[in-house]
Amino acid sequence: MQPQPTPEIQRTPLEALLLQIKSTRPTADVRDYLGKALDPPDVRAIESAWATLKMLGAVQSDGGEGVKGEGLSARLTPLGMHLAMIPVDVRLAKVRLQHLLNDRWLDIDALAACRCSSSPPSSAASTRCVLPLPHPLSMAD
């Protein structure tokens, strides 16, 4: 048994954290910013999370390759700004946004509930669930 538990920043997905950094500090280089943490995450974890955000369309770069090259020029897309406001796994947040935009409310909340109650309990997504948003028709009253 380790004398100290592994810091959370080193054992959880970093996508949501990178979105938060870019939403609050648009010009920050995420690698440099996280490098200043007491126990910084592995550079490969940062690069993997950044690649996921690019794949999802949450960040858009003006040029350069890799996290270091695009840290200052990369910016959040409108999708990335919305994803930064939803406290669930970014993949699930994107699916939910897509379903909301297409007015498909029924199945996505069930999917979100299943995803949020996943095993094992140490899953990062299990600690980031939110209540379902109200249906627009119920807000009309």
C-alpha positions as a printed NumPy array, in Angstrom:
array([[  0.   ,   0.   ,   0.   ],
       [  1.271,   3.429,  -0.916],
       [  1.849,   5.917,   1.919],
       [ -0.002,   8.592,  -0.078],
       [ -2.768,   8.018,  -2.622],
       [ -2.08 ,   8.891,  -6.245],
       [ -3.136,  12.509,  -6.853],
       [ -6.467,  12.828,  -8.646],
       [ -4.923,  14.85 , -11.481],
       [ -2.738,  11.828, -12.291],
       [ -5.494,   9.214, -12.256],
       [ -8.521,  10.841, -13.892],
       [ -9.255,  11.855, -17.477],
       [ -7.948,  15.343, -18.255],
       [-10.299,  16.393, -21.053],
       [-12.692,  18.348, -18.814],
       [ -9.788,  19.989, -16.993],
       [ -8.217,  21.097, -20.286],
       [-11.565,  22.567, -21.358],
       [-11.777,  24.469, -18.077],
       [ -8.25 ,  25.827, -18.505],
       [ -8.92 ,  26.984, -22.067],
       [-12.298,  28.497, -21.14 ],
       [-10.85 ,  30.555, -18.288],
       [ -7.422,  31.254, -19.786],
       [ -7.766,  31.168, -23.592],
       [ -4.095,  31.981, -24.235],
       [ -2.685,  29.496, -21.711],
       [ -0.457,  26.688, -22.919],
       [ -2.085,  23.681, -21.26 ],
       [  1.168,  21.762, -20.923],
       [  2.923,  24.651, -19.186],
       [ -0.122,  25.436, -17.071],
       [ -0.501,  21.877, -15.773],
       [  3.277,  21.59 , -15.372],
       [  3.006,  24.11 , -12.535],
       [  0.749,  21.803, -10.489],
       [  2.138,  20.248,  -7.301],
       [  1.908,  16.793,  -8.856],
       [  1.613,  17.417, -12.613],
       [  0.053,  14.775, -14.848],
       [  2.151,  12.826, -17.313],
       [  2.769,  14.712, -20.564],
       [  1.407,  11.732, -22.519],
       [ -1.882,  12.014, -20.609],
       [ -2.11 ,  15.711, -21.514],
       [ -1.376,  14.974, -25.178],
       [ -3.922,  12.149, -25.238],
       [ -6.618,  14.358, -23.698],
       [ -5.769,  17.143, -26.157],
       [ -6.042,  14.719, -29.082],
       [ -9.46 ,  13.622, -27.804],
       [-10.638,  17.246, -27.626],
       [ -9.436,  17.823, -31.195],
       [-11.183,  14.657, -32.374],
       [-14.434,  15.777, -30.718],
       [-14.164,  19.218, -32.313],
       [-13.859,  21.046, -28.982],
       [-10.609,  22.846, -29.845],
       [ -9.369,  24.337, -33.067],
       [ -5.792,  25.345, -33.73 ],
       [ -4.503,  28.053, -36.012],
       [ -1.397,  26.03 , -36.824],
       [  1.397,  24.061, -35.236],
       [  1.529,  20.476, -34.106],
       [  1.312,  18.914, -30.675],
       [  0.222,  20.426, -27.396],
       [  3.254,  22.669, -27.098],
       [  2.91 ,  24.117, -30.582],
       [ -0.787,  24.891, -30.373],
       [ -1.173,  25.82 , -26.714],
       [ -1.153,  29.553, -27.39 ],
       [ -2.969,  29.528, -30.721],
       [ -5.572,  26.853, -29.979],
       [ -8.985,  28.074, -29.003],
       [-12.232,  26.526, -27.935],
       [-14.823,  26.059, -30.631],
       [-18.443,  26.947, -29.808],
       [-18.938,  23.241, -29.072],
       [-15.93 ,  23.313, -26.734],
       [-17.388,  26.289, -24.854],
       [-20.619,  24.35 , -24.282],
       [-18.761,  21.164, -23.306],
       [-16.763,  23.144, -20.727],
       [-20.024,  24.035, -18.954],
       [-21.32 ,  20.463, -18.638],
       [-19.781,  18.561, -15.691],
       [-19.79 ,  15.082, -17.253],
       [-17.334,  13.192, -19.419],
       [-16.791,  15.222, -22.606],
       [-17.821,  12.349, -24.885],
       [-21.119,  11.964, -23.054],
       [-21.617,  15.734, -23.005],
       [-21.183,  15.895, -26.786],
       [-23.677,  13.071, -27.335],
       [-26.133,  14.802, -25.038],
       [-25.741,  18.136, -26.831],
       [-26.24 ,  16.475, -30.205],
       [-29.412,  14.782, -28.992],
       [-30.717,  18.019, -27.485],
       [-30.106,  19.882, -30.724],
       [-31.975,  17.176, -32.633],
       [-34.818,  17.194, -30.062],
       [-34.225,  13.598, -28.969],
       [-34.71 ,  13.77 , -25.209],
       [-35.984,  10.347, -24.256],
       [-33.09 ,   7.946, -24.733],
       [-30.172,  10.228, -23.898],
       [-31.174,  10.667, -20.252],
       [-31.345,   6.892, -19.842],
       [-27.915,   6.592, -21.449],
       [-26.558,   9.282, -19.143],
       [-27.977,   7.513, -16.1  ],
       [-26.38 ,   4.208, -17.142],
       [-23.045,   5.865, -17.845],
       [-23.053,   7.705, -14.53 ],
       [-23.695,   4.562, -12.529],
       [-20.909,   2.553, -14.15 ],
       [-18.666,   0.172, -12.238],
       [-16.147,   0.379, -10.69 ],
       [-16.948,   3.252,  -8.356],
       [-13.521,   4.784,  -9.039],
       [-14.619,   5.656, -12.577],
       [-14.189,   9.396, -13.142],
       [-17.536,   9.614, -14.907],
       [-19.351,   8.211, -11.875],
       [-18.476,  11.299,  -9.865],
       [-19.455,  13.854, -12.49 ],
       [-23.159,  13.245, -13.059],
       [-25.757,  15.965, -13.25 ],
       [-29.516,  15.95 , -13.125],
       [-31.278,  15.796, -16.49 ],
       [-32.207,  19.114, -18.026],
       [-35.934,  19.878, -18.15 ],
       [-37.713,  19.213, -21.403],
       [-38.461,  22.48 , -23.281],
       [-42.188,  21.658, -23.406],
       [-42.338,  21.418, -19.612],
       [-40.774,  24.88 , -19.346],
       [-43.474,  26.497, -21.496],
       [-46.038,  26.521, -18.654]])
